[in-house]
Each structure stands twice: as structure tokens, then as C-alpha cells.
């Protein structure tokens, strides 16, 4: 108010001095201005009051929030303003004071005018992907609270005019600065302009042909990370390149053009932890490792020298001399990916530091060598990633476009938390407290995997396979490994995660013993069509199993007792997707009481027969892209049961051919009222009664329409069906009753004619080569040799067909059986428990039954040698024994004479 009165007095004084008679006009103008200012004050007071009472933010310049998106979070005083991708050509003026986060990226801003940010309290400012060509002396004036500044991908070159001295003077709290991917024609850095960034910790910028960070960078004592991955044209790294920034902890020089590094280029770094030289295709192992010899940093942990060879070059050898250059460093992670490594020197593993815990050698072309037998000497290694070997690369594709950083560990070795990473990184290099005890004993022979493979199958059970004592993660996926998985036994180990996916391991015999620590296993995409029942016998602690994208449909359908997954009682995640499954046995997953996630997507299931009611913890079922027309009733009941248990179940039914028909009305009603979650339910469609595809978005309306349509159809269908059934029943009954005697007569006439023809055709026995073909299991061979040959051939003069004696050598077994049945007058079934277990015995029985049907002869004679319950007999055999007589063997002397006499007569009878 004092300022307002002062302005009024000043203006009135001027008016009197100008003209005494003009005072009414002047007074009128002043009054108008006073009114305007008073109204503005009222608006400001009302705005502050509204913001305090309603919790919303009212801006002095509301136009900004009509252009950009303004957000305030409850409990926070600051406001986020997002102006990205708004086609702005300049920074909006009058940014609200309470803005702490401002995003201006992806626009057309060309200049940051002086004092633009005066009076703001920004902590984050992103002006990346614009068209800024230079900075002004006071471009960042007032940003004393700024912590992060992103100027990535503009057009600001490194000339002094673009970075005037003092441009960063106001940024006293700036910690992260990104000026990378700007004008690539830089020659040297204007170091004096950067000297004011005393709090800077991370700096990302472009690389000059020969990096030299001048005297001004020596003031950046808090600088910990230098990243040159923008427009990096660096070719040479000299011993003076980083002399003014000795406190760097992380140095990234990836995807540059480096060909030469001075041997003392990194010698000034006493705190360096992370060095990334990847993507320099002409660097090579010799040049990359030479400066490491003079690097003496006790904190050093991670070395990335991936992609330092031509992607289309010849194979390379990593030598022990090259590795020995950094053996003195306490490296925990080393990355050698995409280097076309073909061979390792035999002594390489012995020159790798014992502190190494993670080794990544993805995408190389290794040949077999003795070095592969020695990796178990790395006592501390916990993760090895050797995936994607022998891959062909397209000219336009380069794996090094992905720049790994400190979190690259998570991508290569998942399922380890940050606490575990820090524990491994901070552990003293010679502290072996976590090592498992050596389990080698005088009675067990422990050999490396490749030595075990070289042994014969008969010798392998004598050895246990030795692994590095602390290894927990092994990834050998996508390496075109083609073989069956045999029975193998591992010595005590800590392996938790195995990834064998995308190979050609087409048969899993097993079991894999000594794998009790295994928790995560992937064998997906291996073209497998067979799993032995005891394959998972040794993996009792498995939690996650991924075996999708195989051909296991027949294997699962045959496992009616649930034997395959029976040992996996701790399983929580099971992926059997894309296995061409049509139906699953009810008991397949009876042992999986802790299962939480079940993936059955991309199969051919039309019905649901799997029993899952015992899975109290199941929360997700993926049935997408199958052939279900509805959600089966049993699944609906299970969902209701889970709801009663307090467990939220989610089902994915995407890609199904659902039906909006009368038969499916119950499901649609259930879906409308049930609380079960359906993945992306708004995308579900169904086919209605008229063949039209409709969306299930308005499910309530669909249900109402169906109820109306189905009500009339149901009554009509019931009436018509009942009427037709009554009419047909009356007609058929009348015809049968009317011609009942004629039907009987025709039946007996046909029967007598058939028997007469059959008797006439069997008058001569010389049409058969054998009197009888003996069908028996190999375990019962002694009965045939000692009894049947003696009693029937020697005493009765019969000619018997016995498969181990009379089958034609070199002929297919099935053909031999068919010939034996066809050329024998009778087929004797020696029924024992062993007979029922034999596949070929059952085959012989069926062939004999077919011969009986096709010829009309009574071919089969059953000899009951052992008592077997009827419930254990095949249905066909039970029917045969009910319709025809059988002979029961006995050891009683008198009964035995009757048995052989009855059997002889049965063979000779027509």
C-alpha cells in the first residue's frame, strides 16, 4: 500500500506541475489504475486462501498449465510441470515459484534467455532434444537449488562463446550434468567454464579426438562419474587426459573410436571402481589391458571390455599375459561379450583374480580346449553367462548399442538383490568365509563336466561332476547345444539358477542328482518331446520352472499319475506354454500345493480336466491363445473357492474363441458378477447367436439380450425334442413288435449259414504253418521252454511258433507278430503279470483278436498262469474270457494232466 500511495503522490505532483487545469483528467486516470491494482490484490488474496483451504495449487500465470501438464502430490510442497513435446520455441515465462521439476524436452527451443529461471526453486530441469546453439552468461541465474540439469542432444558446441565464463556460477548445488550428444565438432573443453560446478558428481559429455580435461576441472573435487558416450570421437587417451580429475570412481568410454591408450592413462585413479571401454571396435585386448597394469585402485570392481573387436573379424585369443595385467585388481565383475573370442590361453583362468564373482562371455565363438576344464579353480565365482554363442550378426545390427552400466549385473545375473551385490563387492578378496567345504573324499571321484562327458556311459556313474564351489547362476542359453540330457550326478554345489533355454536338448532322461540347491530352471524352446518320470528327482527345492515352447503334449497326456512333477513340491511358478497341449490329466499337478503362477498359454486346449483345487496359493492362470469357448465350470468353482480363501485369482483369457450363446449364458452371468480379475478384459470378444463378433465391454447388456432370446428357444427346443423322442420311440417299438418273429428267424438263419461256411473252410489244417503261436513275456520264457515244448511238441507232435526261436531275423517285430498270428491255427496267451506289463505282448493279443474278427475263427486261447484281479485286466481280455472258455494252469499232479489234455483239445478244435 505504501508503494501505491507513493505512485499516486508522484503522479499528482507531476500533474500540478504540468497544468493546473488538467488535474481532473489526471485524477481520473490514477483512480482507474488504483482500482485495477486493488482488484489484482483481491485476486491474489483469494488465490492464496483457495489454495490453503482446498489443497490445490493456483498459479500466478495459469496460462502455463493450459499449455503444459501440472501436477502436485499430496504431502509435497513442490509442483511438477511437464512441457515435453509441446512444439515450444521458447521457454514459457513466469514459471511458478513452487515448481521443483520442469521437463522441456522434445521441443524446438533455440535459446535460454538471461534470468529466465529467476525466482524459481527447481531441483530438476530437462531441456534435452531441443535446438539450443549456445548458453548465455545468466541463462541459469537463480537456479541455486538445481540438482539435475539435462542438455542432452542440442546443438551447443564446446567453444568458449557457447559456454561463457560464469555460466554455471549459480549452480552451486548441481550434482548431475548431461551435455552429451551436442555439436560433435569439439576440439577442446572450455574447462574454466566448468570450474564453478563445485558440487558436481556426474558429468556426461561428448568426447574430443584426444581427451584432455584442463585445469578448470581440478576444482571439481566431488566429481565421481565421467561418461563420454554421446558423440564420442575419441581416438587417443594420453597420460594427461584425466590428470585433473583423480577422484573419479566411474569412467565410461564406450562406443568411441579409441585405438590407443597410454600405459599410464589411468595411473592417477586411486578410487576408480568401474571402467567401461566397450564398443571400441579397433581397441583389442592388448591395448585395453595394458593401462590396467599401472592402475592401482583398491576400490576397483567392474571391468567392461566387451565389443572391442570387429564384429566380422577373425576369431581372437584371450591370453594369460593380457589377463595377468589386471590380476592385482580386486575385480568382482568382468564383461567380455561380443569379442569373437575363439580360444582362451590354457593359463587364463589361473591369472584371473580370485575376487571375480561375475563373468560374462556372451556372444563369442569358443572352440573346445583344456581351459574349459579349469573354471572350477575360480573359487569365488557365483555367476557365469556364456549365452548366445556362435551367433551370426547382420551388418546393420550391433549388440554394443546397448551400453551396460553399474546395473548390468542385474540383467546378466537376475534374482540377486542389491544387498547381496553390495556384500559381494565389499567383501575382502581373501575372505573365504562363504565358501562351501570341499566335499572331495577318497570314495568319491570328482571331475569337471567336460571330463565327465568324455567318459563312457558305463563309467559315468562312478564320478561326480565338480563345479566351482560358490557358483550360483549359470546361463548357457542360445548356444545351439544339441544332445539328450543323460543321468548325471553333481558334487555338492550352490547352483540356484540354470538357464538352458533355446538350445536343442530334445530328450530329458536324467535324473540330475546333486541339484538340491537349484531354485530356478529354464529349459524352454529346446524341441523336447520326452521327459522321463524321474528327471526332476534331484531338484526337490525347485521354485520356478520354465519348460514352454517344446513338444511335450504327449508326455503330459501320458502322465496320468503325476509322476513327472511329483518331486517338485515347492514349485511356485510353472510355465508349460506353447507345447501343443490339448488336454491334461487330472493328477498331473497333484503334488504342487504351493503353486502361485501357472502358464498354459499358446496351446490347443478345448477343455479343462486338470485338478487344481488343492492349490491354495494359486493367484494367476494364463490360458491365453487356446481354443476355449468358455471358462469351464470347474475353474469357476475354483475361483469362487479362492475368493472364500481370501486369495485374489487372476485369469488371462485373451485370444479365445468365446461364445455368447445360450449354452454359455451361465458363464457370462458368472463373469459379470464375479470378482475374479481378467487380464485386459476390455479386449475380450465373443461370437453371438447370429455369428457376429461382439465386444464384452457391455457385458450386462449382452446377458440381458441372451436371457430374452434363450428363454423362448429353450421352451421350443425342450418341446420339440421331447415330441420327437416320443414319436421315434413309438415307431421303433411298433416295428420291432410287428416283425419280431421275422427278425428272430433272419438272425438264426444267418448265424447257421456263417457257422457252416466257417466249418467247411477249416476242414484242412494244412493251410497253417503252425498249430499254435505262443504269446508270452520274456520273463516267463522258462515256462515255454520246460513245459510247452515238452508237452505239446515232443509228446503231441505239434508245431509251435515261439518268437525267440522262430521269428525271422532282420524282419520288423510287428511284421513277425502279424505273420505268426496269421500262419498259426491258434494263439496261446500265457497270462501273467509280466504279460500285462509288456507292450509287445499286448500288441500280440490285439493282433490275435483282429484275426478272430476278420476270419470268424475262434483263434485266441487264454492260459491263466497267475491269479490277476479282473480290475487289472484290459477290457478286451475281460470280454474275451467272458465270451469264450479259458484254461487255468495248476501245479496239482492230477489237475496238471487235465490241463494239458484240455489245452491239446482246444488247439486241435475248430
KOLMITOR-586799 format. One record per residue (C-alpha): residue in three letters; x negated, y negated, z. Coordinates in steps of 0.02 Angstrom, whole numbers, plus 50000, padded with zeros to 5 digits. Example, Ala and Ser with C-alpha at 12.3 -4.5 7.8 and 13.67 -1.06 7.14 Angstrom:
2
ALA493855022550390 SER493165005350357 
// end
This chain:
910
UNK500005000050000 UNK498534988550032 UNK497974990849851 UNK499724986949787 UNK499824970849889 UNK498094965849832 UNK498604968249648 UNK500194957949674 UNK499244943649755 UNK497924943749620 UNK499204943649480 UNK500234929549561 UNK498684919049586 UNK498224921049405 UNK499994916349354 UNK499964899949455 UNK498274895549385 UNK498874898449208 UNK500534889449207 UNK501684883749346 UNK503214885649238 UNK502814903549187 UNK503004910749362 UNK504734918749336 UNK504124929349191 UNK502554934749284 UNK503554939249439 UNK504724949849335 UNK503264959949262 UNK502484962649432 UNK504134968649503 UNK504294981349363 UNK502554988049399 UNK502914988849584 UNK504474999049550 UNK503525011149439 UNK502165013949568 UNK503445016449705 UNK504345029649600 UNK502685038449568 UNK502315038949753 UNK504035046349786 UNK503735059849659 UNK502045063949737 UNK502785064649913 UNK504225075649853 UNK502995087149763 UNK501915089549918 UNK503465092550026 UNK504155105449900 UNK502505114649892 UNK502395115750082 UNK504185121750105 UNK504395133649959 UNK502625140949943 UNK502485136149758 UNK501175125249676 UNK501675108849594 UNK500325101549482 UNK499965083349454 UNK499835087349270 UNK501225100049238 UNK500815099749052 UNK499305111249085 UNK500415125349146 UNK501555123748996 UNK500035127348887 UNK499145139848999 UNK499645153149123 UNK499515147549304 UNK499565160049446 UNK499425158349634 UNK499335173049752 UNK500195173149920 UNK498955170150060 UNK497655162049945 UNK497415143349927 UNK496675143749752 UNK497565144649585 UNK497075154749432 UNK497285146249265 UNK497145156749107 UNK496975146448948 UNK496165160148844 UNK496625162348661 UNK497705146648652 UNK496855138848498 UNK496235124448606 UNK494995112248527 UNK494535103548690 UNK494615107048875 UNK496285101248948 UNK496075085649054 UNK496585083149235 UNK496315101049295 UNK497225103049463 UNK496105101449616 UNK496635118149689 UNK496095127849533 UNK494735140449580 UNK494745151449425 UNK494805144549247 UNK494755155149089 UNK494495145748924 UNK493765159648817 UNK494285163748638 UNK494705145848586 UNK493935132748469 UNK493155121048598 UNK491665111648525 UNK491105100648668 UNK491105099448857 UNK491275080948888 UNK490485072449038 UNK491415072949204 UNK492735085049134 UNK492715095349294 UNK492515080949417 UNK493565083649572 UNK493885102349545 UNK493455116749663 UNK493085130149532 UNK492155145949580 UNK492365154549411 UNK492275146549237 UNK492325156249073 UNK492085146348910 UNK491435161148807 UNK491855164248625 UNK492065145948578 UNK491135133948461 UNK490105123548583 UNK488495117348500 UNK487655107948643 UNK487845103148825 UNK487885085348893 UNK486965078349043 UNK488535078049151 UNK489525092449071 UNK489585101749238 UNK489655086849355 UNK490695090649509 UNK490535109749498 UNK489575111549660 UNK490685126249711 UNK490475135949549 UNK489805153749569 UNK490025161149394 UNK489795152249226 UNK490045161349061 UNK489495152748899 UNK489275168848801 UNK489475168548611 UNK489445149948574 UNK488255140148460 UNK487095132448588 UNK485285134148535 UNK483825133248655 UNK483195116048600 UNK482925102948737 UNK484295092348660 UNK485545106248689 UNK485015108648870 UNK484595091048932 UNK483615090049093 UNK484795089349241 UNK486245097849151 UNK486315111249287 UNK485915099549432 UNK487685100249503 UNK487755119349502 UNK486955121349672 UNK487935137349713 UNK487905145749542 UNK487435164049555 UNK487845171149382 UNK487505162649215 UNK487825170449044 UNK487165160648894 UNK486865175848784 UNK487385177948602 UNK487195159548560 UNK486125152448419 UNK484835165748379 UNK483525153648309 UNK482715150248478 UNK480815149248490 UNK480545144848673 UNK481575141948828 UNK481835124248899 UNK481265130249068 UNK481335113149153 UNK483215112649125 UNK483425129049220 UNK482355123849368 UNK483865116649460 UNK484765133549474 UNK484045137549645 UNK485455149749693 UNK485475159249527 UNK485405178149546 UNK485925184749373 UNK485425177149206 UNK485955183849036 UNK485215175648883 UNK484515178648709 UNK482765184848677 UNK481435174748585 UNK480205183648469 UNK478925183148608 UNK479705180248779 UNK478825167748891 UNK479775160949040 UNK478985144149080 UNK478525135349241 UNK480305129549272 UNK480875147449304 UNK479695148849452 UNK480935138749555 UNK482255152449534 UNK481675162049687 UNK483375170649707 UNK483415177449529 UNK483635196349537 UNK484275201449366 UNK483695196449191 UNK484675202749042 UNK484135199548862 UNK485495209548772 UNK486265195248673 UNK485405190048511 UNK483775198248557 UNK482405195948426 UNK481015200148546 UNK479565209448466 UNK478165207248592 UNK478105207348782 UNK476495199848846 UNK475695199649018 UNK476285181449039 UNK478105184548988 UNK478775186449166 UNK477365179149270 UNK478515165549339 UNK479905177449394 UNK479025190649500 UNK480535193649613 UNK481595201749475 UNK482455217949530 UNK483365222549368 UNK482675219449194 UNK483685223549038 UNK482785222648869 UNK483935234248773 UNK484365233148588 UNK482975221148546 UNK481595223548417 UNK480175227248535 UNK478675235948458 UNK477295230548578 UNK477205228948768 UNK475615223448855 UNK474995236248979 UNK475105223249119 UNK476775215749064 UNK477685222449218 UNK476255222149344 UNK476895206549434 UNK478535215049483 UNK478435221049662 UNK480325222749687 UNK480865229849519 UNK482205243349537 UNK482965245049364 UNK482135244149192 UNK483105246349030 UNK482105247448869 UNK483415257048771 UNK483925253248593 UNK482195247548533 UNK482075259848389 UNK480235256648349 UNK479585256848527 UNK479145275348554 UNK478655284448714 UNK476825279048710 UNK477205260448705 UNK478665261748826 UNK477735271248961 UNK476035262648952 UNK476515247049054 UNK477315258149187 UNK475585264049235 UNK475225246749306 UNK476925244249386 UNK476825246049574 UNK478555243749648 UNK479065254549794 UNK480875249949759 UNK480885256549579 UNK482305268949549 UNK483035268849372 UNK482175270149204 UNK483145269849041 UNK482105273348886 UNK483495280248777 UNK483605276248590 UNK481785271348566 UNK481555281448407 UNK482295280448233 UNK483965289248227 UNK483465297748063 UNK481645300748110 UNK480725317148132 UNK480765326848295 UNK479735319848440 UNK478745327348582 UNK478755320548759 UNK477035324048830 UNK476435326249008 UNK475225311548985 UNK476695299848947 UNK477685306049096 UNK476185305249213 UNK476105286449186 UNK477625283849297 UNK477425298749414 UNK476855286949554 UNK478535277749549 UNK479965283549659 UNK481135286049511 UNK482825293649551 UNK483655291949380 UNK482875293749207 UNK483795292449040 UNK483025299648882 UNK484585300348772 UNK484635298948581 UNK482755300748555 UNK482695315848438 UNK481625324948567 UNK481175341648493 UNK479885347848614 UNK479275344648791 UNK477465347448839 UNK477325362948949 UNK476715352049094 UNK478035338549080 UNK479115344849223 UNK477595345949337 UNK477195327549305 UNK478955321149340 UNK479095313049509 UNK479855324249642 UNK481035309849685 UNK482005311949522 UNK483825316349554 UNK484675312449388 UNK484015317149216 UNK484985313149057 UNK484345320148892 UNK485945318848789 UNK485935319648601 UNK484225326748560 UNK483625341448455 UNK482645352548576 UNK481825368848524 UNK481555383248642 UNK479935383048739 UNK479175388248903 UNK479595371348976 UNK481415376948988 UNK480895389849117 UNK480155377149236 UNK481535364749278 UNK481845373349445 UNK480235365349511 UNK481185348649521 UNK481705351549700 UNK482725335649720 UNK483655335349554 UNK485535335049578 UNK486155330749403 UNK485615335649228 UNK486565330249074 UNK485995339348918 UNK487595337448817 UNK487855333048633 UNK486285341448567 UNK485945343948381 UNK487225330948328 UNK487225323548154 UNK487345304648150 UNK488185294148018 UNK487165279347953 UNK488395266648023 UNK488535274748193 UNK487315271448335 UNK487575278248510 UNK486465264548579 UNK487825251648552 UNK488415256748725 UNK487245248148848 UNK487095257949011 UNK486915247849170 UNK486735252449352 UNK488415261449348 UNK487885272649205 UNK487615285849339 UNK489505287149361 UNK489765291149176 UNK488475304949169 UNK488735312349342 UNK490545309549396 UNK491325314549562 UNK489925306949666 UNK490445291949770 UNK489465275849796 UNK488935281049971 UNK488125296749901 UNK487225286549767 UNK486525274549897 UNK486005288850008 UNK485035296949867 UNK484255280449812 UNK483675275549986 UNK483025292450037 UNK481155293850066 UNK480345302749917 UNK479585316250026 UNK481065318850140 UNK481685336450104 UNK482945337350246 UNK484375340150125 UNK483555354450032 UNK484345371450048 UNK483255385050119 UNK482335396049996 UNK483325412049981 UNK481975422149892 UNK481665438449981 UNK480685454249949 UNK482265463549899 UNK482925450549775 UNK482065445649613 UNK482435427649563 UNK482075422049386 UNK482545406849278 UNK484075407949167 UNK483125409749004 UNK482055423749077 UNK483655432449131 UNK484395430948956 UNK482845439248883 UNK483155454848988 UNK484165469548926 UNK485945471648990 UNK485405486549094 UNK484045476149181 UNK485045460349215 UNK485955466849371 UNK484255468649455 UNK483945449949451 UNK484735434149519 UNK484635418249417 UNK483655404549501 UNK484165386249488 UNK483425370249557 UNK483865371249742 UNK484855354949752 UNK485635353349581 UNK487495349449591 UNK488015343749417 UNK487585352249251 UNK488275346249085 UNK487865356348930 UNK489435352248832 UNK489495349148644 UNK487875358548606 UNK488555371748486 UNK488135385748610 UNK488885401648539 UNK488965417748641 UNK490025427548762 UNK489885424148949 UNK489235440449024 UNK489165446349203 UNK487855436149294 UNK487315433149473 UNK486535416949534 UNK485425414749685 UNK486085403149820 UNK486375385949746 UNK487325369549768 UNK488085367749596 UNK489775359149612 UNK490135353449434 UNK489885363149272 UNK490375356449102 UNK490265369348962 UNK491625361548856 UNK491615360348665 UNK490485375048630 UNK490835392248555 UNK490935402948712 UNK492315413548638 UNK492425427848766 UNK492285426148954 UNK491825442949027 UNK490985438749192 UNK491145439049336 UNK490005424449380 UNK489395428749554 UNK488475416949671 UNK489535401849620 UNK490415398849785 UNK489935380349787 UNK490755377049619 UNK492205364649632 UNK492425357949454 UNK492295368349294 UNK492675364049113 UNK492705377448978 UNK493915368548864 UNK493775368748675 UNK492755384748662 UNK493795395248540 UNK494025407948680 UNK495345421648658 UNK494915433248803 UNK494655431448992 UNK494275446749096 UNK495325448649253 UNK493825446849370 UNK492985432349279 UNK493345419849420 UNK492945432249558 UNK491425422449619 UNK492195404849606 UNK493315405549759 UNK493095386949803 UNK493545380149632 UNK494665364649643 UNK494775358449463 UNK494835369949311 UNK494955363949131 UNK495175377749000 UNK496255368748874 UNK496055369248684 UNK495685387848672 UNK496685402948609 UNK497205410748774 UNK499055413348739 UNK498955432348725 UNK497815433548878 UNK499025423848987 UNK500555433048921 UNK499735449748964 UNK499285444749142 UNK500945449549220 UNK500175452049393 UNK499245435349400 UNK497545443649414 UNK496545430649318 UNK496875416049434 UNK497095426249593 UNK495365422049668 UNK495665403249644 UNK496715399949799 UNK496015382249823 UNK496405376449647 UNK497205359149639 UNK497025354449455 UNK497335366649312 UNK497275361949128 UNK497835375649006 UNK498465363748873 UNK498345367048687 UNK498215386048699 UNK499675390548584 UNK500645396948734 UNK502445402148700 UNK502895410048868 UNK502005412749034 UNK502275427449153 UNK503175423249313 UNK501745428749425 UNK500325420549328 UNK500015407149461 UNK500645416049617 UNK499005412749710 UNK498965394049676 UNK499825387249832 UNK498805371049834 UNK499045366149653 UNK499405347549626 UNK499185344849439 UNK499725357049302 UNK499415352849119 UNK500365363448993 UNK500445350448855 UNK500235353748669 UNK500835371748674 UNK502335380548595 UNK503415383948746 UNK505295385448713 UNK505755392348884 UNK505125391649063 UNK504805407949155 UNK503365402849269 UNK503675403949457 UNK503075388049545 UNK504245387149695 UNK502795391249813 UNK501805375749759 UNK502225363549898 UNK500935350649842 UNK501305350249655 UNK501545332149602 UNK501285332149413 UNK501815343849271 UNK501325339349094 UNK502485347748968 UNK502245335248827 UNK502225341048646 UNK503025357948673 UNK504645364648598 UNK505835362448744 UNK507595356248705 UNK507985353348889 UNK507195353749060 UNK507505371649119 UNK508655374149268 UNK507265381949373 UNK506195366449351 UNK507655355349401 UNK507905365749559 UNK506045364649596 UNK506105345849576 UNK507535344849699 UNK506565355949818 UNK505035344649808 UNK506125329749845 UNK506765338650000 UNK504965342250050 UNK504535323850034 UNK503425326149881 UNK503635314949729 UNK503585325349570 UNK503155317749400 UNK503555326849237 UNK502965322449063 UNK504225327248928 UNK503555316448786 UNK503585324248614 UNK505015336548648 UNK506505340248537 UNK507805336348670 UNK509645338948630 UNK511115327848677 UNK512385341848660 UNK513745349448767 UNK512585363648818 UNK511315350848880 UNK512555339648972 UNK512085346449144 UNK510255341749117 UNK510685324249056 UNK511785321349208 UNK510395327549321 UNK509125316549234 UNK510245301349257 UNK510495303549444 UNK508865312149498 UNK507385302849571 UNK506085313349478 UNK504855302349384 UNK504705304949197 UNK503165298349108 UNK503645284248988 UNK505475289248997 UNK505985274148892 UNK505175282848742 UNK506205298948757 UNK507425303048616 UNK508685316848584 UNK509745323748443 UNK511605321248468 UNK513095331648410 UNK513065323248240 UNK511215326548208 UNK510685308648240 UNK509135304348343 UNK509585292548485 UNK508565284448622 UNK508815289648804 UNK508645271748864 UNK510515270248896 UNK510715287448971 UNK512295283049065 UNK513235278748904 UNK512625294648820 UNK513265305248965 UNK514975296748962 UNK515175299548774 UNK514645317648788 UNK515875320848929 UNK517295314648820 UNK516765324348666 UNK516355340348756 UNK517965340748857 UNK519055343548702 UNK517815355148618 UNK517655366048773 UNK519515369548784 UNK519635373248598 UNK518115384748599 UNK518755394548750 UNK520485396948674 UNK519835402048502 UNK518515413648573 UNK519735422348688 UNK521025424148550 UNK519765431348427 UNK519105443548557 UNK520855449848596 UNK521305451648411 UNK519705460948366 UNK519875472448517 UNK521665476948472 UNK521225480248289 UNK519695491048327 UNK520625500848460 UNK522085503948344 UNK520975510148201 UNK519985521748315 UNK521565528848392 UNK522415530848223 UNK520955540348145 UNK520215548348300 UNK520315566348237 UNK519585561848068 UNK518085553448150 UNK517765568948255 UNK517895580348104 UNK516685569947999 UNK515445569248141 UNK515355588148167 UNK515315591947980 UNK513835580247957 UNK512955587348107 UNK513135605448049 UNK512535601247873 UNK511005592347939 UNK510505606748054 UNK510735619547913 UNK509615609347797 UNK508315607447932 UNK508325626147970 UNK508165630347786 UNK506695618647764 UNK505755626047912 UNK505825644247861 UNK503995644347815 UNK502695639547943 UNK501285639847818 UNK501635621547774 UNK500685616247933 UNK498805617247962 UNK499005619048150 UNK500265626948266 UNK500085612748391 UNK499175596348417 UNK498625593848598 UNK498795575848661 UNK497795573548821 UNK496685561048913 UNK494805563748909 UNK494815565549099 UNK495905581149078 UNK494835589248942 UNK494355603749054 UNK496175609649062 UNK496225611148873 UNK494555620048861 UNK494805632649001 UNK496665636348989 UNK497455631648823 UNK496105638048707 UNK496025654348804 UNK497895657248820 UNK498535650648653 UNK497105652748528 UNK496195668148589 UNK497675677848660 UNK499105671848548 UNK498105668748389 UNK498745651048368 UNK497775637048284 UNK497675621548395 UNK497145603848345 UNK496025596548481 UNK495385578948449 UNK493615580948519 UNK493405596348411 UNK494475594648255 UNK494565575948216 UNK493665571048056 UNK492035561948096 UNK491955544448019 UNK493835542947997 UNK494815529348088 UNK495525535648253 UNK497305530248210 UNK497215539448043 UNK496565555248128 UNK498015554748251 UNK499315552348113 UNK498595566848012 UNK498535578148165 UNK500365574848208 UNK500945576848028 UNK499955593047998 UNK500455601348162 UNK502095610248192 UNK502195604148371 UNK501365590648476 UNK501005595548656 UNK500985581048781 UNK499895585348932 UNK500735573049052 UNK499575566949190 UNK499205550449273 UNK497675548949163 UNK498775551249010 UNK499845536149057 UNK498295525249078 UNK497585529648906 UNK498015518148761 UNK497705531748630 UNK498745544548723 UNK500245532748720 UNK499895529848536 UNK499915548748502 UNK501575550248596 UNK502375536648489 UNK501735544348327 UNK502485561048376 UNK504155552748416 UNK504145544248246 UNK503805561048164 UNK505315568348254 UNK506435554248194 UNK505845554248013 UNK505875573247988 UNK507305577848106 UNK506225591348184 UNK506015594048370 UNK504155590148370 UNK503695584848547 UNK503445596948692 UNK503065588948861 UNK501985598648985 UNK502155591149159 UNK500465594749236 UNK500605582349382 UNK502095575649477 UNK502395557549423 UNK503835546549485 UNK505115542649350 UNK504885523749377 UNK503075525349320 UNK503515534249156 UNK503765525048991 UNK505575522748940 UNK505355533048780 UNK504635547748877 UNK506055547449004 UNK507335547848863 UNK506415562248779 UNK506375572548940 UNK508225569348969 UNK508745574748794 UNK507515589048767 UNK506795602648878 UNK505065601448951 UNK503845613949026 UNK503165611949203 UNK501445618949242 UNK501185629049402 UNK499705637349489 UNK500785651249558 UNK500195667749478 UNK501935673849431 UNK502535656649384 UNK500975654049279 UNK501395669349172 UNK503165662549144 UNK502435645349100 UNK501295651948961 UNK502655663148894 UNK503895648648887 UNK502605637348806 UNK502205650348673 UNK504035652448629 UNK504285633548622 UNK502845631548499 UNK503485645448385 UNK505295639748393 UNK506035629248253 
// end
